Every structure is written in structure tokens, then in C-alpha cells.
């Protein structure tokens, strides 16, 4: 199965393909019940795995091991992976891309930032000279077989944004991402210079970009939308609330039955699905069309 081509075909269909950011196996288990595509967010992974901000701490073996676990549990979901700047060196970027494709990633996002890097919606981003990034991108494109590659620019100067977007669209990258786009008008301008190349939009709560629906994004010509942090931020709020309420209740847990709370049964049932996805369909049920 070519996971890259499967995602490529999905993106080519009308409308905007949503990919939901996941940061660990539990968040992925919840997301899998709602969407058929996941985004392995660098922001979320840095927060979850290291307890650190998204400023370049991720080590590629950790990210690769996480994606391998995801693919094992979710054999049919799209998995788009944030590989930041390819972990600095072009040779490392190519090694990571080769490994991720081998274990079943659908695609990767490669950015043009230079170190120290930042979240795409943070201030203080710096970008590599365009020629240097294009050389790294070309090496990655030559390494991949069917893996989908998203070329991303973090440029912030207006003229540079359009220059880089146009240059990325002229490569063999499958999709272009300009991160931190600040307005609908700028989405239109980028869409124009990118031409027919698929375009990705990154939405993050509290970020620099406008909050838009999938219908609105589709009308603007956006082909893919990644939602980097809804699971992470929702978990943050829910855990903070639950622990504050536990303290107020003098340590007495809330009732889990019939109160809208998650208990051991609901949690176990959710995780059991990750096993069931790999079980063969019994012959009697298969022949009956079940």
C-alpha cells in the first residue's frame, strides 16, 4: 500500500482535507474516531514527549519511533509528519524521510527555517537563504519514493513570502505551506502565485492566522488544513479543570457512570479498538457482508 499516493488522491478530491494534530497515542485514539487523517504536530510532540516548547528540541529517532507506533495502531489513517527543518542537515533530512516512508508515513512537512527555530506562529522566525533550502528540498524529493512532501516557508516579509511561495510551487513538492498567514487577503495572494499546486493552511488556536471553516477554506482554494493543537489544548484545559475540581471535592473522584465522565470502561473500550483494527474479519461474517 502506498500511503503517500492515498493521501495524494484524497487531496486531489474537491474540498479541503482536514488533518488533526495528535501528540500521543491516546490523543490519536480519540482523533481516529472522528477523522481519517492525522497530523503529527511538532508543537504537540515537543510538549508531550519532552515537556518543552517547539523551538528545536525534537530528536529525529524519537519522532520516528512515535510515527511507527501510530502506524501500527492506525493502519488506514493518513499520517502527515512535521519534520521541522529536517533536523538541520540535508543528509539527516533524507535519512529521516527514507525511514518514515519505510514505516508507513503518508507525508512530511519540511520547513525553510534556520536555527534557532520557532513555532510557525511565533515571533522571531528566521529563514534559510532560498537556494540553500531548495537544495535540501531537492535532496528530500530525490530520496522519497511515493511519500507526499509539503514544502513550507516561514518567511515573514511580504515580498519574500510571495517569492518563496512561487519558488516552492515550481518544485516537485506535492503541496505548499506558507505558515503564519495573517489574513484572508494574503491567502488569496498566495493562492494566486502558487498556481495549480495544492496549498495547505495551518490553523492553531491563538496563532497569527484567521479562524476559518473548512467551507471557507475550500472557497479560498485551500486543499489541506492541519489543526495542530485542538487535542493538546483541550486536554490541557480538561486536566486543569478536573484537578481543580478534585481538590475542591477533597479528593473524591466524580461518578463515572451516567454523568458524562470518562471511566475505566470507556477508556479501555477506546484503546481496545487499536487492537481490533488488526484482527482479520471472520470468514462467516465476511461472507455475510458484515
C-alpha positions as CSV (number, residue, x, y, z in Angstrom):
1,X,0.0,0.0,0.0
2,X,1.3,3.5,-0.9
3,X,0.3,5.7,1.9
4,X,1.7,8.7,0.1
5,X,-0.5,8.1,-3.0
6,X,-3.5,7.5,-0.9
7,X,-3.2,10.9,0.7
8,X,-2.3,12.5,-2.6
9,X,-5.6,11.1,-4.1
10,X,-7.5,12.4,-1.1
11,X,-6.1,15.9,-1.5
12,X,-7.0,15.9,-5.2
13,X,-10.7,15.5,-4.4
14,X,-12.9,18.5,-4.2
15,X,-12.9,20.4,-0.9
16,X,-10.4,20.8,1.9
17,X,-8.8,17.7,3.5
18,X,-8.6,18.1,7.4
19,X,-5.7,16.5,9.3
20,X,-6.0,16.6,13.1
21,X,-2.9,17.2,15.2
22,X,-2.1,14.4,17.6
23,X,0.6,14.4,20.3
24,X,0.5,10.8,21.8
25,X,-1.2,7.5,21.3
26,X,-4.2,8.4,23.4
27,X,-5.0,11.6,21.6
28,X,-4.6,9.7,18.3
29,X,-7.1,7.1,19.6
30,X,-9.6,9.8,20.2
31,X,-9.0,11.6,17.0
32,X,-9.2,8.4,14.9
33,X,-12.9,8.1,15.9
34,X,-13.7,11.5,14.3
35,X,-11.3,12.0,11.3
36,X,-9.4,9.7,8.9
37,X,-6.3,11.9,8.8
38,X,-3.8,12.8,11.5
39,X,-1.1,15.5,11.6
40,X,1.9,14.5,13.8
41,X,2.5,18.0,15.2
42,X,6.0,19.1,16.2
43,X,4.4,21.6,18.7
44,X,2.4,18.8,20.3
45,X,5.1,16.2,20.3
46,X,7.7,18.6,21.9
47,X,5.1,19.5,24.6
48,X,4.1,15.9,25.2
49,X,7.3,13.9,24.9
50,X,9.8,16.5,26.3
51,X,7.6,19.0,28.2
52,X,9.3,21.7,26.2
53,X,8.3,24.4,23.7
54,X,8.5,24.0,20.0
55,X,11.9,25.6,19.5
56,X,14.0,22.7,18.1
57,X,14.4,20.1,20.9
58,X,12.9,17.2,19.0
59,X,15.3,14.4,18.1
60,X,14.5,12.5,14.9
61,X,14.7,9.0,16.4
62,X,12.0,9.9,18.9
63,X,9.7,11.3,16.2
64,X,10.3,8.2,14.0
65,X,9.5,5.8,16.9
66,X,6.3,7.7,17.6
67,X,5.2,7.5,13.9
68,X,6.0,3.8,13.9
69,X,3.6,3.3,16.9
70,X,0.9,5.4,15.2
71,X,1.1,3.4,12.0
72,X,0.9,0.1,13.9
73,X,-2.3,1.2,15.7
74,X,-3.9,3.1,12.8
75,X,-3.1,1.2,9.6
76,X,-5.7,3.0,7.4
77,X,-5.3,6.7,8.6
78,X,-3.4,9.4,6.8
79,X,-0.3,10.4,8.8
80,X,1.4,13.7,7.8
81,X,4.5,14.2,9.9
82,X,6.2,17.5,10.8
83,X,9.9,17.1,10.5
84,X,10.7,20.7,11.2
85,X,13.9,21.7,9.2
86,X,14.8,18.1,8.6
87,X,16.8,18.2,11.8
88,X,19.3,20.7,10.3
89,X,21.4,18.7,7.8
90,X,20.2,17.7,4.4
91,X,21.7,14.2,4.9
92,X,19.7,13.7,8.1
93,X,16.6,15.0,6.5
94,X,16.9,12.4,3.7
95,X,17.6,9.6,6.2
96,X,14.5,10.6,8.2
97,X,12.3,10.8,5.1
98,X,13.5,7.3,3.9
99,X,12.8,5.9,7.4
100,X,9.4,7.4,7.7
101,X,8.4,6.2,4.3
102,X,9.5,2.7,5.2
103,X,7.4,2.6,8.3
104,X,4.3,3.9,6.6
105,X,4.1,7.7,7.0
106,X,1.9,9.3,4.4
107,X,3.8,12.5,4.1
108,X,6.2,15.0,5.7
109,X,6.4,18.8,6.0
110,X,9.9,20.3,5.5
111,X,10.3,24.0,6.5
112,X,12.9,26.6,5.5
113,X,13.7,27.9,9.0
114,X,17.2,28.1,10.3
115,X,18.2,27.6,13.9
116,X,17.2,28.5,16.5
117,X,13.8,27.6,15.0
118,X,10.4,28.6,16.3
119,X,6.7,27.5,16.1
120,X,5.4,28.8,12.8
121,X,3.0,31.2,14.6
122,X,5.7,32.6,16.9
123,X,7.7,35.8,16.5
124,X,11.4,35.8,15.8
125,X,11.5,33.2,13.0
126,X,14.5,33.3,10.6
127,X,14.7,31.5,7.3
128,X,17.5,29.9,5.3
129,X,18.6,31.5,2.1
130,X,16.2,30.3,-0.5
131,X,18.8,28.5,-2.6
132,X,20.0,26.6,0.5
133,X,16.5,25.4,1.3
134,X,15.7,24.4,-2.2
135,X,18.9,22.3,-2.3
136,X,17.7,20.5,0.9
137,X,14.2,20.1,-0.5
138,X,15.5,18.7,-3.8
139,X,17.6,16.1,-1.9
140,X,14.5,15.1,0.0
141,X,12.4,14.9,-3.1
142,X,15.0,12.7,-4.8
143,X,15.1,10.4,-1.7
144,X,11.3,9.8,-1.4
145,X,9.5,7.2,-3.5
146,X,5.8,7.8,-3.1
147,X,5.9,9.8,0.1
148,X,4.0,13.1,-0.1
149,X,6.2,16.1,0.6
150,X,4.9,19.5,1.8
151,X,7.3,22.4,1.1
152,X,6.9,25.0,3.8
153,X,8.1,28.6,4.1
154,X,8.2,30.6,7.3
155,X,9.1,33.9,5.6
156,X,7.5,36.9,7.3
157,X,8.5,39.8,4.8
158,X,5.7,40.3,2.3
159,X,7.8,40.2,-0.8
160,X,9.8,37.2,0.4
161,X,6.6,35.3,1.2
162,X,5.4,35.6,-2.4
163,X,8.8,34.9,-3.9
164,X,9.3,31.8,-1.8
165,X,5.8,30.5,-2.3
166,X,6.2,30.8,-6.1
167,X,9.6,29.1,-5.9
168,X,8.3,26.2,-3.8
169,X,5.3,25.7,-6.2
170,X,7.8,25.4,-9.1
171,X,9.5,22.3,-7.4
172,X,8.3,18.7,-7.4
173,X,6.9,19.1,-3.9
174,X,3.3,17.9,-3.7
175,X,1.9,20.7,-1.6
176,X,3.0,24.2,-0.5
177,X,2.5,25.7,3.0
178,X,3.1,29.3,4.0
179,X,2.9,29.3,7.8
180,X,1.5,32.1,9.9
181,X,-0.6,33.6,7.1
182,X,-2.3,36.7,8.8
183,X,-5.4,37.4,6.6
184,X,-7.8,36.0,4.1
185,X,-6.4,38.6,1.6
186,X,-3.0,37.0,2.0
187,X,-4.4,33.5,1.5
188,X,-5.8,34.8,-1.9
189,X,-2.4,36.3,-2.9
190,X,-0.5,33.2,-2.0
191,X,-3.1,31.0,-3.8
192,X,-2.5,33.2,-6.9
193,X,1.3,32.8,-7.0
194,X,1.2,29.1,-6.2
195,X,-1.0,28.5,-9.3
196,X,-2.4,24.9,-9.5
197,X,-0.1,23.5,-6.8
198,X,-2.1,22.2,-3.8
199,X,-2.0,24.6,-0.9
200,X,-2.0,23.8,2.9
201,X,-3.2,26.0,5.7
202,X,-2.2,25.7,9.3
203,X,-4.7,26.6,12.0
204,X,-3.6,26.9,15.6
205,X,-5.6,28.4,18.5
206,X,-4.1,31.7,19.5
207,X,-1.9,31.8,16.4
208,X,-1.5,34.5,13.8
209,X,-3.9,33.1,11.1
210,X,-7.6,33.7,10.9
211,X,-10.0,31.1,12.2
212,X,-11.8,29.7,9.1
213,X,-14.2,26.8,8.5
214,X,-13.5,24.1,6.0
215,X,-16.1,25.5,3.7
216,X,-14.5,28.9,3.8
217,X,-11.1,27.4,3.2
218,X,-12.4,25.4,0.3
219,X,-13.8,28.6,-1.2
220,X,-10.4,30.2,-0.9
221,X,-8.8,27.3,-2.8
222,X,-7.1,25.6,0.2
223,X,-6.6,21.9,-0.4
224,X,-5.4,20.7,3.0
225,X,-6.0,22.1,6.6
226,X,-3.9,21.0,9.5
227,X,-5.2,21.5,13.0
228,X,-2.0,21.3,15.1
229,X,-3.3,21.7,18.6
230,X,-7.0,21.2,19.4
231,X,-6.4,17.9,21.1
232,X,-3.4,19.2,23.1
233,X,-5.1,22.4,24.2
234,X,-8.4,20.6,25.0
235,X,-6.5,18.1,27.2
236,X,-4.7,21.0,28.9
237,X,-8.0,22.7,29.8
238,X,-9.8,19.4,30.8
239,X,-6.9,18.2,33.0
240,X,-6.6,21.6,34.7
241,X,-10.3,21.7,35.4
242,X,-10.5,18.1,36.6
243,X,-7.7,18.5,39.1
244,X,-9.1,21.8,40.4
245,X,-12.4,20.1,40.9
246,X,-10.7,17.1,42.6
247,X,-9.0,19.5,45.1
248,X,-12.4,21.2,45.8
249,X,-14.0,17.8,46.4
250,X,-11.4,16.8,48.9
251,X,-10.0,14.1,46.6
252,X,-13.3,12.4,45.9
253,X,-13.5,11.3,42.3
254,X,-16.6,12.1,40.3
255,X,-19.1,9.4,39.5
256,X,-18.1,7.9,36.1
257,X,-21.5,6.2,35.4
258,X,-24.2,8.3,33.7
259,X,-22.5,11.6,34.4
260,X,-20.7,12.3,31.2
261,X,-17.4,11.4,32.8
262,X,-14.8,9.0,31.3
263,X,-14.2,5.9,33.4
264,X,-12.2,2.8,33.1
265,X,-14.7,1.1,30.8
266,X,-14.9,3.9,28.3
267,X,-11.1,4.3,28.3
268,X,-10.5,0.6,27.8
269,X,-13.0,0.4,25.1
270,X,-11.4,3.2,23.2
271,X,-7.9,1.6,23.4
272,X,-9.3,-1.9,22.5
273,X,-10.2,-0.5,19.1
274,X,-6.5,-0.2,18.4
275,X,-6.2,-3.9,18.7
276,X,-9.4,-4.7,16.8
277,X,-8.2,-2.8,13.7
278,X,-5.7,-5.5,13.1
279,X,-8.0,-8.5,13.6
280,X,-8.9,-10.4,10.5
281,X,-12.7,-10.5,9.6
282,X,-14.0,-14.0,10.5
283,X,-15.0,-15.9,7.3
284,X,-18.7,-16.3,8.3
285,X,-19.1,-12.5,8.9
286,X,-17.1,-11.7,5.7
287,X,-19.3,-14.0,3.6
288,X,-22.4,-12.5,5.2
289,X,-21.3,-9.0,4.2
290,X,-20.9,-7.9,7.8
